[in-house]
Amino acid sequence: MLAEAAKTFLEFLKLAPRYLIALGVMAAILLFSGEEFLKFIGVFQFAQDNRPMLGLTLVATVSLFAVSVAADLVASVKRKWRGRKFYRRVTDRLNRLTEDEKQILRYYFSEQTRANSLRIDDGVVQELVTEGIIYRSASLGNMLDGFAHNISDIAWDYLHVHPHLLNGTTNTYRTDKQPSYW
């Protein structure tokens, strides 16, 4: 009996906020509506007999809904904070690029494309991936031509505003895609 009640209570806690609102509104109507209205819809006696349970239901649903809203707000703030932190990390890293990294990134801008074929066994490529500047966009590739890597939106936009960050000791760019003779 106790286990069944606990299971029912846990299932109640899992309800989506829209169901909690509906349950709370029904409890509030039964608690606070006038006698005439309750008699008209035929629930006056039920509301009188179960007032303590309706009150408890109202308090519980309002509390759970408030917790749900607060949790969503906290999650939203955390998501925004992480996004800003990631943006700051990527832009700081773009200001400290090595010449090899600049050569890889120059390809995207010289070809006006967001995709480049790069070998995944290259440490420079993996560093750019780890920093979130580029990402592997395809799981199919080979060890000679490499795998498709796209530039992230943050890096693309930031380097369009600050193209001088790609100036270096050379003006070459790099792709690992082999020219096709077919």
GUTOR-413827 format. One record per residue (C-alpha): residue in three letters; y, x, z. Coordinates in Angstrom, 1 decimal. Example, Ala and Ser with C-alpha at 12.3 -4.5 7.8 and 13.67 -1.06 7.14 Angstrom:
NODE  aa      y      x      z
NODE ALA   -4.5   12.3    7.8
NODE SER   -1.1   13.7    7.1
END
This chain:
NODE  aa      y      x      z
NODE MET    0.0    0.0    0.0
NODE LEU    2.5    2.7    1.0
NODE ALA    1.5    4.9   -2.0
NODE GLU    2.0    1.9   -4.3
NODE ALA    5.5    1.3   -2.8
NODE ALA    6.4    5.0   -3.2
NODE LYS    5.3    4.9   -6.8
NODE THR    7.3    1.8   -7.5
NODE PHE   10.4    3.4   -5.9
NODE LEU   10.0    6.6   -7.9
NODE GLU    9.7    4.5  -11.1
NODE PHE   12.9    2.7  -10.1
NODE LEU   14.7    6.0   -9.7
NODE LYS   13.7    7.0  -13.3
NODE LEU   15.5    3.9  -14.8
NODE ALA   18.2    4.7  -17.3
NODE PRO   21.8    4.0  -16.2
NODE ARG   22.1    1.0  -18.5
NODE TYR   19.3   -0.7  -16.5
NODE LEU   20.9    0.2  -13.2
NODE ILE   24.1   -1.4  -14.4
NODE ALA   22.3   -4.5  -15.4
NODE LEU   20.4   -4.7  -12.1
NODE GLY   23.6   -4.0  -10.1
NODE VAL   25.6   -6.7  -12.0
NODE MET   22.9   -9.2  -11.4
NODE ALA   22.8   -8.4   -7.6
NODE ALA   26.6   -8.5   -7.5
NODE ILE   26.7  -11.9   -9.2
NODE LEU   24.1  -13.3   -6.8
NODE LEU   26.0  -11.9   -3.8
NODE PHE   29.6  -12.7   -4.7
NODE SER   29.5  -15.8   -6.9
NODE GLY   30.6  -19.1   -5.5
NODE GLU   28.1  -21.7   -4.2
NODE GLU   28.8  -24.1   -7.1
NODE PHE   28.1  -21.6   -9.8
NODE LEU   24.8  -20.5   -8.1
NODE LYS   23.7  -24.1   -7.7
NODE PHE   24.6  -24.7  -11.3
NODE ILE   22.3  -21.9  -12.5
NODE GLY   19.7  -22.8   -9.9
NODE VAL   19.6  -19.7   -7.8
NODE PHE   21.6  -20.6   -4.8
NODE GLN   18.6  -20.8   -2.4
NODE PHE   17.1  -17.6   -3.8
NODE ALA   20.5  -15.8   -3.2
NODE GLN   20.7  -17.1    0.3
NODE ASP   17.1  -16.2    1.2
NODE ASN   17.4  -12.7   -0.2
NODE ARG   20.9  -11.6    0.7
NODE PRO   19.8   -8.4    2.5
NODE MET   17.6   -7.3   -0.4
NODE LEU   20.4   -8.1   -2.9
NODE GLY   22.9   -6.1   -0.9
NODE LEU   20.5   -3.2   -0.7
NODE THR   19.8   -3.4   -4.4
NODE LEU   23.6   -3.4   -5.2
NODE VAL   24.2   -0.4   -2.9
NODE ALA   21.2    1.5   -4.4
NODE THR   22.1    0.8   -8.0
NODE VAL   25.8    1.7   -7.5
NODE SER   24.8    4.9   -5.7
NODE LEU   22.2    5.9   -8.4
NODE PHE   24.6    5.1  -11.2
NODE ALA   27.4    7.2   -9.5
NODE VAL   24.9   10.1   -9.1
NODE SER   23.9    9.7  -12.8
NODE VAL   27.5    9.8  -13.9
NODE ALA   28.3   12.8  -11.7
NODE ALA   25.2   14.7  -13.0
NODE ASP   26.3   14.0  -16.6
NODE LEU   29.8   15.2  -15.8
NODE VAL   28.5   18.4  -14.2
NODE ALA   26.2   19.0  -17.2
NODE SER   29.1   18.5  -19.6
NODE VAL   31.3   20.9  -17.7
NODE LYS   28.5   23.5  -17.5
NODE ARG   27.8   23.1  -21.3
NODE LYS   31.5   23.6  -22.0
NODE TRP   31.7   26.6  -19.7
NODE ARG   28.6   28.2  -21.3
NODE GLY   30.1   27.6  -24.7
NODE ARG   33.4   29.3  -23.8
NODE LYS   31.5   32.2  -22.1
NODE PHE   29.4   32.6  -25.3
NODE TYR   32.5   32.5  -27.5
NODE ARG   34.2   35.1  -25.4
NODE ARG   31.1   37.3  -25.4
NODE VAL   30.8   37.1  -29.2
NODE THR   34.5   37.8  -29.9
NODE ASP   34.5   40.7  -27.5
NODE ARG   31.5   42.2  -29.2
NODE LEU   33.2   41.7  -32.6
NODE ASN   36.0   43.8  -31.4
NODE ARG   33.6   46.7  -30.7
NODE LEU   31.5   46.9  -33.9
NODE THR   29.8   50.1  -35.0
NODE GLU   30.1   51.1  -38.7
NODE ASP   26.5   50.0  -39.4
NODE GLU   27.2   46.6  -37.9
NODE LYS   30.4   46.3  -40.0
NODE GLN   28.4   47.1  -43.2
NODE ILE   26.0   44.2  -42.5
NODE LEU   28.9   41.8  -41.7
NODE ARG   30.9   42.9  -44.8
NODE TYR   28.2   41.6  -47.0
NODE TYR   28.8   38.0  -45.8
NODE PHE   32.5   38.2  -46.7
NODE SER   32.3   40.3  -49.9
NODE GLU   29.7   37.8  -51.3
NODE GLN   31.3   34.8  -49.7
NODE THR   28.0   33.7  -48.4
NODE ARG   26.6   32.8  -45.0
NODE ALA   23.1   34.2  -45.7
NODE ASN   21.8   37.8  -46.0
NODE SER   18.3   39.2  -46.2
NODE LEU   17.8   41.8  -43.5
NODE ARG   14.8   43.6  -42.1
NODE ILE   13.8   42.5  -38.7
NODE ASP   12.5   45.9  -37.6
NODE ASP   16.0   47.3  -37.8
NODE GLY   17.7   47.9  -34.4
NODE VAL   21.2   47.2  -35.8
NODE VAL   20.1   43.8  -37.1
NODE GLN   18.4   43.0  -33.8
NODE GLU   21.5   44.0  -31.8
NODE LEU   23.6   41.5  -33.9
NODE VAL   21.0   38.8  -33.4
NODE THR   20.9   39.5  -29.6
NODE GLU   24.6   39.3  -29.4
NODE GLY   24.7   35.9  -31.2
NODE ILE   26.7   37.2  -34.2
NODE ILE   23.9   36.6  -36.7
NODE TYR   20.6   34.7  -36.4
NODE ARG   17.4   34.6  -38.3
NODE SER   17.5   31.4  -40.2
NODE ALA   14.0   31.5  -41.8
NODE SER   10.6   32.3  -40.5
NODE LEU    9.3   33.3  -43.9
NODE GLY   10.1   36.7  -45.3
NODE ASN    8.5   40.1  -45.8
NODE MET    8.9   43.6  -44.6
NODE LEU   10.4   44.9  -47.8
NODE ASP   13.1   42.3  -48.6
NODE GLY   13.5   41.2  -45.0
NODE PHE   14.2   37.8  -43.6
NODE ALA   17.1   35.5  -44.1
NODE HIS   19.8   35.9  -41.5
NODE ASN   22.9   33.7  -41.3
NODE ILE   26.2   34.5  -39.7
NODE SER   27.1   32.3  -36.7
NODE ASP   30.0   29.9  -37.0
NODE ILE   31.9   31.7  -34.2
NODE ALA   31.6   35.1  -36.0
NODE TRP   32.4   33.6  -39.4
NODE ASP   35.6   31.9  -38.2
NODE TYR   36.7   34.8  -36.0
NODE LEU   36.3   37.4  -38.7
NODE HIS   38.1   35.2  -41.2
NODE VAL   41.1   35.2  -38.8
NODE HIS   40.7   38.9  -38.0
NODE PRO   39.4   40.6  -41.2
NODE HIS   40.7   44.0  -40.1
NODE LEU   37.8   44.2  -37.6
NODE LEU   35.6   45.0  -40.6
NODE ASN   37.6   48.0  -41.6
NODE GLY   35.8   51.2  -41.0
NODE THR   35.0   54.7  -42.3
NODE THR   33.4   53.2  -45.4
NODE ASN   33.9   50.1  -47.5
NODE THR   30.3   49.5  -48.4
NODE TYR   28.2   46.6  -47.4
NODE ARG   24.5   46.2  -46.7
NODE THR   21.7   43.9  -47.6
NODE ASP   18.0   44.7  -47.5
NODE LYS   17.1   42.4  -50.4
NODE GLN   15.6   44.4  -53.3
NODE PRO   16.9   43.7  -56.7
NODE SER   14.5   41.5  -58.8
NODE TYR   13.5   42.9  -62.1
NODE TRP   11.8   39.7  -63.3
END
